[in-house]
Structure formats: structure tokens, C-alpha cells
Amino acid sequence: MALFVVSCTDHEGTLEQRIASRPAHLARLEQLNAEGRLIVAGPMPKQPGNPQAGFYGSTLIVDFDSREDLDDWLKEEPYLKAGVYSQVDVKPFIQVFPKG
């Protein structure tokens, strides 16, 4: 297994698409979590506490067997399919802390 940081950047003006796609997006993350492959995930709000101000994007740290497996999983990402994300950047990650 390998860890990856997935940094996603939103297009401007896609708050409605983000909200509409959120249930499907969360369902996929819940599945990853149930499989023990989700380390952390969450949005990056423009104004904490005010979701109506929009989001810069999302960040995930996930555990996949390979980059190819992660890429296959990302192809079905609801926010990508809805045009929310303008860019997705993936980098390998080594977890040092917390130890566990």
C-alpha cells in the first residue's frame, strides 16, 4: 500500500455543483474509510464557518496499492464529473506522525 496526498482546486463559481454532488462524493469517501484507506479528507473553505463563500478545493490523504489504482478511483470522482475541480494534483506521501 502507498499513501498519496490529493490536492484538488475548485473552479470559481461552482458552489452549486459542489453542493449537488456532495452526497455522492461523501459516499465514496465513506467507502474508502470503511476499507481503511482514507487517512484524512476535507474541504478548504474560503471563509471558515461560511460555506456560502465557496471553497478553494479539497485535500485528501489516501492509501492505494498504486498510483494507477488511485487514478482509476479518481476517474469516478463526483466533483470531477460535475466540473467542480479545475485541477487535481497527486503526490506520494510518507506518514511519520502520528505513529500508529
N, C-alpha and C positions, 0 to 999 in steps of 0.2 A: 504494500500500500504506500501511496505517496500523498503528501499534503500539497495543496495549491491555494494561493490567495487569488481570488477572483474579484477584480475591481471593475465595477460597471458604472458607466457615466450615462445619465439621462439626457435625452434631447430636451431642449427648452419647450415648455408648453404641453407636456404630456401627462399632466397630473390626472386628467380624466381617464386616460388609457391605463395608467398605473393603478388607479383605484378599481377600475373594472376588471383588471387582470389579477389583482391581488389574491383572491381566493385560490385560484389555480396555482399561482406562484407559491403561496404558503403550503398548499397540499404537497407539492413536490419537495419542499424543504422538510416538511414533517416526515415524509417517507425517508429522506436521507437521514434524518435524525433517528428514526426508528431502526435504521440499518447500522447506526453507529458511525456514519460517515460525515456528519455535519459537526464541525468544531465550533463555528460561530457564524452568524449571519445577521445582517440588519441594514436598514437604510441610513443614508446620510442626509438629514434634513437641512434645508437652508436656514430654518429658524426652529431650533429645538422647542417643542411644545406647541408648534403651529404647523400642522401638516398641510394646511391650505397654502402655505408659502411655497410648497414644492420641495423637491429633493435634488441633490447633486447626483445621486445614484445609490448604489448598494455595494456592500463588501461582504464576501463570504470566504471562509476558510473551510475547505472540504478535503475529504480523503477518498481518492480514487486509485484504482490499480495502475492507471497510466494516464498520460495527457490525452491520448486518443479516446479513452473511456469518458473522460471529463468533457471533451469536445462533443462527443455523441450526446451526452446528457444535456449540454448547453443548447444543442440544436432544437430541443423541445421546450426551452425556457419561455414561459408565457409573456414575460416582459419584452423579450426579443421579438417574439411573434407579433406582439401588439405595437411594436415600434417605439417602446419606451426608451430602450437603451440605444445610445448612439455609438457606444464603444464598449468592448469587453476586453480587459487586459488580464492575462493569466500568467502567474509566475510561480515557480516551485517555492516551497516553504519548509523550513525545519523548525519544529516546535522545541524550544529549550525550556520555557516556563509556561504555565506551571508544570511541574513534573508530576507524572501520574501513571 
